[in-house]
Structures are given as structure tokens and as C-alpha cells.
Amino acid sequence: MPARRSQPTPPDAPPAPPRAVGLGAVLVLAVGLLFGQTLSYEFVRSDDVDLVAGNLPFLSELSNAPRVFTRSYFEIEGELSSLETYYRPLVVLSLMLDAQVGGGEPAVYHLTNVVLHAIVVVLLFGFMMRLGAGRWAAFVAALLFAVHPLNTSTVAWIAGRNDSLLAVFALVSLIGLDVTVRSRSSSWGPGLHVAAFVLALFTKETAVVLLPAYAILVWLWYERPTIYREVRWLPWSYAAAVVAWGTVRQLALAGGESGATAIATAVGNLPQLLAYVGKVVFPIDLHVMPSVDARALGLGVLGLGALAATFRRLPWRRSAAVLAWFILFLLPPLVVPDLPAYEHRVYVPLLGLALGLSQLPGLAGRPGYWAWPRLVCSALVVVFAMLTLGQLPVFRDPLTFWARATRGSSYAPIAHVNVGRILEELGEPGRAAAEYRAALAIDPLTPKANNNLGVTLMAQGRDATARRHFERELEVNPTNAEAHFNIGLFEKISGRPADGVRHWETALSHNPFFIPAYEELVEYYRGIGDDANADAYQTRLEARLDPN
């Protein structure tokens, strides 16, 4: 009987030489120079205001830290949330820590985003060297990741930190796995690996695909599938972590889509994968609300060819491992319906491609050895940095952000509505009305467009026309509490406040947190001497204003 062949044990990773430490410092400097300008940027009013400014009373109290594990991602004190499908407590905790330093000022939140990106780049650099890449090959690949234009939204958009924070924990977990595979007797590698995995789960739901990613790396990259028999408690620790996370998540959220709906949505969103591939290789048509069109798919086909030509120089096992990582982390977002193909989703998948790039034979060698892969990558660093510099100003303020979103996207109607709201706040109702009309011209069913247009018309004294738009809004969205409230306000202004009562009550039935409706009802009932109803609504109002 032949002896069973033993699995090879990878050699211990060498310690980082002093020059590698210096290159890591250069990477940090590059990130700071490129993204430092974001410290002067404002909130762009795309989730960031809800997460920070709108939630500041909660974030300001550090004693609320344990409660981040019992809330949905978008939960705001005293407001109705319809987005109870995201569970990202560690992201909220990071915002809470920022709030202790900067309050509601955006600079400290932007600084944290830049720091997180720098940490990811340095961890990636170190991990690539642990896996055998030369320091210059790892440096070039990490620098290319650092300046890649697709990462702009993750760094410049405050809400994009969920991906960079996930990347931090994913890389730390991979380093722990690497230590475990190289030395199963390690006293700290497995613990670091599992602890970082748990932190990744509580950062973003996408972390669940780390489990198949670990298995693929152990099988294809390390060629050591027996590690899970050698360290028997690892699979059990994975299971315990997922069960604990899933239980806490279920308790915190109202639920999500059914399995059948999620699968159908994912199938419909599959073209996004091809669009993402195109943007990785040709990041020339970036957008804050990207849609998938024929141009994006065409670039995706070209991108597939470019990736195939690049990674054919690697052993097939390693090529398969890095491409599997890229695809795995793009799959979970596909189940989310009716959302753009956001570019920040490519941040973690891009780590895999950077890892594969660092292993290319032509990137190894002395600093002065300029093989064609190194020449191409060095040129790409310059080109990508310039493209990133051109994309960054889009995130400097809300008007610039949303004005850019109105061009070249099927989601332009929503963007026009947001531009209109900003212009209203700037005291320009005429320009705001033009934006709402632009939205309706593209799509007459655009949510909130008719309601907001009606508000601007009322401000201009065109009450009758305004009411027609409120009614059209309810035809499109019967549960829009604002539209019900505004019709009630129209009745009040027209001298028929009693007719407005049912509209205000309907508004509260759709949104129990709609404070102006309580105030109007209290005022109405006080005015007619009905103190019982006035007191009842006053009590409900005070409960909403001070839930404690």
C-alpha cells in the first residue's frame, strides 16, 4: 500500500525588511496627498446626512455604543425607517467615535475615511509580501490599488467607509489565516483569523462570502485543504460566529426579501458584473449613480479580455483564486433591487485583483529592472491618479454631487428631485421647480417629484396648481405622508381647516413620526375648543419629540 502523500507546508513568511517599511510609508503619503483634499468636503446628502447629521443626538452619546448592535443601519431617533435590511453596527460605532471628536462637522468623518484607506493599502502591501511577492512588486500593486479611480467613492463619500472598514478586517483575517496555514502550532494566528472574521460580519453583510473565499484560498493558493482537519475547531468557530451574528441581526431588523425574490433580483442584476469588470480596467466613465448600458457592457467585454491576458501568466490555481475572490464579493449586492451599480462595491473585490497583480513575474526584480509589466503598471498608476483627481471634486458638496448624477444615468429623475430640494433650501424655488419638471419629463412616476413641485408652487402663490400635483403624487405613491400633509395644508390656507384634518390623520397613519401633522392637529383642535383631542395629539407629539 503506497504511503499517503502529505500536504506541503508553506515556508514561514519572512519579516518585513527596513526598505519595505519605507515603501509602506510612501504608500501612506501617496494616499494622503491624493485624498487629503476631501477633508474640506461637505456632506453630499446621499446617506451621509441620515447617518451622521440626522443621527447626531444618538451618535453624540458614547453611552449608546451597545445599542448599535440592536438597531438597523439607517435607524434614526424619532423617524420612520423603511430601510431595515442593513445591519452594520461597527460602521455606526465608527461614526459614533468620530462624533465624539468632530460633532456634526464633516472634516473628521472624511479624515477617518482617508485613514481607513491608508490602513487597507498598507495591510494589502504586507499581505502580498507574506504571499511571496517581492517588495517592489507588492509596492506597485498596492499603489495601483491606492490610486484606482473606482475607490474614489469609498474614500470621498463618508458612507463609503463600510467597504474600507470591511477590507481592514478581511485583510487582518487573511493574515491570521496565512499564519495558521504556515504554522498550525501558532498560538495567535487562528485567534486573529476568527476574531477579524467576526468583526467583518458586524461591519457589512458581504463578509459572509469570506467563508467560501477562505476555502478557495486554502485549496487553490496554499494547496493545503487539510488545514481544517488539522485545526478542527476552525470550522466550528465559523459556524458559531455566523449563527451568533445571524441571530443578533434578525433581532435588530424587521426582515428582508424572500429567497425567491432575492434570486430573481440577482439574476436580473447579473449584467452589473460585466460593467464592474469594464470599470476596473477602463475607469473612464465613472458615475455617482451608475446604470448599466451598452457602452458599459462593451467595456466589460474588453475588460474580461484584458484580465485574461494579464493573469494567464500566473499558475492557473492562483489565477482562479484571485478571480474567484473578485466575483464572490460582487455577488451579495446583486440581490438588492432598484439600486444603481454603485462603484464603491468594487473596493473589496479589487483586493483580489491587486493580489494577483503582485504575483506577476515581470513585477519582480530590482528597482531598476523595468520589464514591460512594471512599465505598464507604473504608467497606470500615473493615469489612474490623474483620473481620481478629476473624479474627487464631484464629492465636494451636495449640489455638485447631485447635479453630476443628473447626467448620463437612468437614475437621473431621482437626481433631479434631489437637486431641486437643495435649490429650495438655497432659496431658489424657480430653479427647483425646473428640476422637478425635468424629473417628471423623464419619468412621470418619479417619487416625490410632484409633491415637491407642489410645494414650490405654493411658495409662489399658485395654490390650485399645487394641489393638483399633490394629488398626482398620491396616485403614484399613496403612502407619501408629505403629500397628504400638504393637501391638508392647502385646505387650511383655503379657509377649510376641518377638511384638512383627515389628510393630517392619514399622514400620521403612514408615518407616525411626522411631527408637523401632530402640530397642525393640536392647533386645529385647540382652535375649536376640543381640548380632549388636542391633549391626545399633544401627548403623542411629546412622546415622539422625547422618546425617553
N, C-alpha and C positions, 0 to 999 in steps of 0.2 A: 504494500500500500504506500503510495507516494506521500511524502511529507507535505503538509498543508503550507502553502506559500504565505508568509507573514506580510502584513501591510507595511509599506515603508513609512518610517517616521521622519518628517521634515526636520532638517537641522535647526538648532536654535537660531533665532534671528539675532544678528549682531547688533551691539549697541550703536546708537547714532553717533557718527564721528562729529568732531567740532565743526567741520565745514557744513555738515548737514544742519546743525543748529543755526549757523549763519544764514543758510538758504531759507530756513523756516522764518527767520526774522525778516528776510527780504519779501517773503510771501505776505506776511502781516503788513509790511509797509506798503506793498502794492495794493492790498485791499483798502487800507486807509486812504491812500492817495486817490484811488478811483471812486470810492463810495463816501468819502468824508463830506462831500457837498450835501449829502442827504440830511445832515444834522440841522440844516436850515429849512428843511421842507416842512410843509404843514400836513395836517390830516387831509386825505383826499375824499373822505366821506364814502368810502367803499368798505364797509365792515369796521374800519378802524375807529370811527366815531362811536359806533354802537359798543365796540369792545372796550374803549377807553373813556372818552368824554361822557358818553351816555351812562357808563357804568362806574363813574368815579366815586360816588358815595360808597359803593361796595369795595372797590379796589383800594380806597384810601385807608380802610381799617384792616391792619395786619391780622387782627383777631379773627377776621373772616377766612383766613387761609384754609382751615379744614373744610369749609363749606364749598370750596372749588370742586371737591370730589362728589358733591351731591347736586350739582347744577349742570344744565346744558351749557354749551359753549357760548351761545348768544343770549343767555338769560340776563335780563336787566331788571333791577329792582323797580317794581311799580309799573311794569309794562308787560303787555301781552306778547308772547313769542310764539311764532308758528314754525320755528326752526329748531325743534327739539330732536334733531337727528345727529348732531355733532357732540362728541364728548372729548374735550381736550383740556383737562384740568391743569396740567403743568404749563400749558401756554398761558392760561388765565393767571396762574401763580406767577409766571414771569412778568406779566403786565402789572400785577399787584406789587411786586418788588420795585418795578420802575416807578409806580405811583408814589411809593414812599420817598423817592428821591426828587422826581420832577413834577408830581401832581398831574395836572392836565396838560402840561406843555409837551409838544411832540418831540422835542430835541432828544430827551433821554431815551424815548422809545426807539427812535431812529439809531441812536448810539448803540443800544443793545443789539439791534439787528445787524449792524456792521460788525460788532464784536463776535456775534454768533457765527457770521460768515467767515471771519478770520479764524476762529477756532476750528470750524469744519475744514477749511483749507489746510491748516497745519496738521490736523488729525489724518486727513487723507494723504498728505505728504509722508507722514510717518508710517502709516499702514502700508502704503505702496512699497516703501523700503523694506518693511518686515516681510513682504511677499517676494522679495528678491530683486526689485527694481533698483538700478543704480541711482545714486543721489541726484545726478543731473537729469536722468530720465524722469524720476519722480517729481523733481522740481518743475520741469517743463509741463508735465501733465497736470500737476496741481495748479500751476499758474494759469494754464488754459481754462481749467475749471473756475478759477477765481474770477477771471475777467469775462467769462462767457455771457453774452447778452441775454440769454434765456434766464439767467439768475438775477437779472435786474429787478424784477417784481418781488422776488423773495427778499431782497435786501432793502429796496427803496420803499416798499409797501409794508407798513407796520404789521398788518395781519399776515403777511407772508412768512413771519417767523415760525409758524407751525412747521414749515418744512425744514428750515435750518436747525431748529431745536431737535426735530426728529433725526436729522442727519448726524448731529452730535452724538446722540445716544446709540444710533445704529453703528456708527464707526467705533465707538468705545466697546460696544458689544462684539463687534467683529475682531477687535484687538484681543478681547478676552477669549474669544473662540480660537484665535490663532495661537495664543499662549497654551490653551488647553490641548490643541492638536499636537503641538510641538513637544509638550511635556505634560502628560496626563497626571503626573505627580505634583503639578503646580498647586500650591495652596491658595492662590488668589485668582488665577485665570478663570476657572469655571464660575466662581462667585461674581467676578466683574462682568462676565458674559451674561449671566442670568439677570443680575441687578440692572444692567443697562437695558436689557430687553424689556423688563418690567417698566422702566421709566419711559421707554419708547412707546409702549402700549398706552400709557396715560398721557402721551403727548399728542398722538394722532392715530386715528383708526387704521391708517395704512400700515402701521407697524405689524399687523398680523401676518403680512406676507414675508416678514423676516424669517418665519419658521421654514417655509419651503426654500427660501434663499440660503439659510444655513445648510440645509440638506444638500442643495445643489453644489455649494462651495466645498463642503466636506467630500462629496463624491467626485466632482469633476476637477476641482482645483487642487485639493490636498490629496485626492485619491486615497482617502482614509475613512471609508464608510463605517468601519468597525469602531470608531471613536464612541458611538452611542451605546455600544456593548461594553466598552472599556470603562466609560464613566456612566454607569447605569442610571444614576439619579438625574442626569440632564433631561431626558425626555419627560420624566415625571415633573420636573420643575417647570418645564414649558407648559405642560397641561395645567398645573396648579396656577400658574400666572395667568393663563388665558381664562380659566374658569373664574378666578377672583376678579379679573378686570371685567369680564362679561357680566358678572353678577352686579358689580357696583355700577357699571354703565347702564344696565337695564333699570336699576332702581332710580337712577338720576334722570332718565329720559322717558318721554312719553311713548317711544317706539319708533319704528321706521317703516320702510316699504316692505311689502311681502316679497318672498323669494322669487315668485313668478314675475312680478313687476320689475324687480331689480335685474333679472336675467334679460328680459325683453329690452330694458333700457340699455344695458351693457352692449347687447348685440347692435342696437341702433347707433351706439356711440363708437363702434369699432373703427370707423374712419379717422377718429381722433388720433389713434396710434400712428397712422401713416403721417398725419400732419405733424405730430411731435417729432418723428424721425427727420422730417424735412427741416424743421426749425433747429434741430441740433446741429446739422451740417451747414445749413444755409439760414442763419438767423437774420434775415434781411427784411422780413415783413412782420415785425412784432406788433402786438396789439394788446390793449388792456382788457378788451372783451372779444377775444378772437373767435371767429367762426371757421368752419371747415368748408372751403370752396375748392373748385377745380385746380386753382393755382397751388393751394396748399397741398393737395393730393399729388400733383405733379412733382412738386419739390420733394415730397415724401418718397416717391419712387426713385428720384435721383439720389436722395439721401441713403436709401437702402443700398443702392449700388456702391456709394462711397464707403459706407460702413463695411460692406462685404469685402471690398478691395483692401481696406485698411487692416481688418482683423484676420484676413486669410494668412497673414504672416505669423500668426500665433498658432500654437498647438490647438487642435480642434476642441479639446476639453476646456481650455481656458477661454477660447472664443465663445463657446456655448455658455460658459458660466457668466461672463460679463453681459452677454446679450440677454440671458435669462433674467439677470438682476434688473436690467433696463426695462424689460417687458413686465415683469412681476409687479413693480411699483407703479406702473401706469394702469394696471387693471382695476384696482379698487375705485378710482374716481369715475370709471365708466358707468357705474351703477347709479350715479347721481343724475336725475333728469333735468332737462331745461336749463342747463348752465353752459356758459362758454367753455371752450377748451383752454382753460387758464394755463398760462405758461409756467407759473410757479410750481405746478405739479411735476415738472421735469427735473426739479432740483435733486432729489434723492436718486431717481433713475440715472441721472448723469454721472453720479459717483462711479457706477459700474463701468461706463464707457471710459472714464478717466483712468480707472484702474487698468483696464485692458490696454489703453494707450501707453501707459508707463512700462508695459512689458514688451513693446515693440523692439526688435533687435537694433534698429537704426538709431534709437534714442539713447542707447547705452554708449559708454566710452568716455574719453577725456573731454573736458570742456571745449577744447578747440577742435574736436572731431565733428565736422559738420556733414554727416550723412543726410541724404535727402529727407527722411522723416523728421529729423531735427530741424532742418531748414523750413520745411512746411509748417511744423508746429510753432516755430518761432515767429514766422510770418503771420500765422493765425492769431497768436497772442496779440500782436500789434493791431491787426484788423478787428478782432473781437473787442479789444479795449476801446477802440475808436467808436465802434457801433454801440457799445454800452454807454459811453459818454454822450452819444446822441440820444439814447433812449431815456436816460435818467431824468432829464428835465420834465418829462411827461408827468412825473410823480411829485412835482414841486408844490402844487396847490390843487384844490378841488376843481376849479373851473378849467384849468389846463387839462387835467386828467379826463374829465367827462367830455370836454369838447373834442379831445382826441378819440374818445370812444364813439362819437357820432359818425366817424368816417371809416368806411371800408369794413363794416361788420353787419351781420344780420341782426345784431342786438342794438342797432342804432336807435330804434324808438325808445328803449329804456334809457339810453344815454341822453337823448333829447329831454326826457322828463327830468332827469337829474340836473341837467344844465339849467332848465327852467326854474327849478326850485332854488338853485344857487342865485340866479339872477333876481328872483323875487326877494331874497334876503338882502341883496345888494341895492334894493330899491328901484329895480328896472322892470316893472310889470309888463311894459310893452314888449320888450325883448323876450321876457319869459313866455308871454302868450305866443310869440312866434315859434319858440321851441316846442311848446305843447302842440301847436298846429302841425309842425313838421313831423312830430311823432305820429299824430293821427293820420297824416297824409301817407305815411309809410305803412302803418298798421292801425286801422280804426279801433282795434280791440286792445290797444296798449293800456295796461293797467295804470290807473291814476292820472292819465293824461287829460281826460275830460274833466275830472274833479278839479285838478289844479288849474286848468284853463278857466273853469267856472270861478275859482277864487280870484284870479287876476281880473276877470270881467266885473266881478262885484266890486273890486277895488277901484275900478274905473266908472262905477255907477251904472253898469249895464246889467241890472239885476235879473230881468226877464230872460235874457240870453244865457246868463249864468245858470239859471235854474234848469234850462234845457240840457246843459252839459252835465249837471249833477245827475239828472235822470238818465242820461246816456251812460254815465259811469256805472249806475246801478244795474243797467241792462247787461253790461259787461261783467261787472263784479258786484253781485247783490249784497255781499257781506262787507263792503267797504264802509266802515264806520264813519270815516270823514265825510263821505258823500251824504250819508243820512243826516249827519250833524249839520252840514251846510244847507241842506234843504230846510231843516228846522230853523236855521238862522235866517234864511230867506223869508220864511213865513213870519218870523218875529219882526224883521225890518219892514215887511209889508203891512204890519199892524195886526197880524193874526198869530200872536204867540201861542194861543191854545192849539192851533193846528201844528205848531212845531213840536209840541210835547211828544207825540207818538214817534216822531223822527229821532228825537234825542233818546227816547227809551229804546228804540230799535238799535241805535248806535251802541248803546251800552250792552244790549243783548249780544252784539257781535264782538265788542271789545270792552270788557268790564273795567279796563284801566283807562278809558277815555275821559280824562279829567274835565275838559270843557263841557261835556254833556252833563255831568253832575252839577257843575256850576250854573248852567242855564236852567236846569230843573229846579234847583234850590231857589234861584232868583224868581222864577215864574211862580212857584207855589207860595213863596213869601209874599209876592205881589198881590195874590188873590186871597191872602189870609188863610191858606191851607197849611197851618203850621205842622200838622202831623206828617204830611208828605214831605214838606220842606225839611223837617228834622230827620226823617228817614234817609233822604238823599244826602243830607249833611253828614250823617253818621257814616254812610258808605264812602263819601268823599274823604272824610278824615282817615278812615281805615286804609284807603288807597294811598293817601299822602304820607301816612306814617304806619307802615305795616307792622312795626314792632309794638 
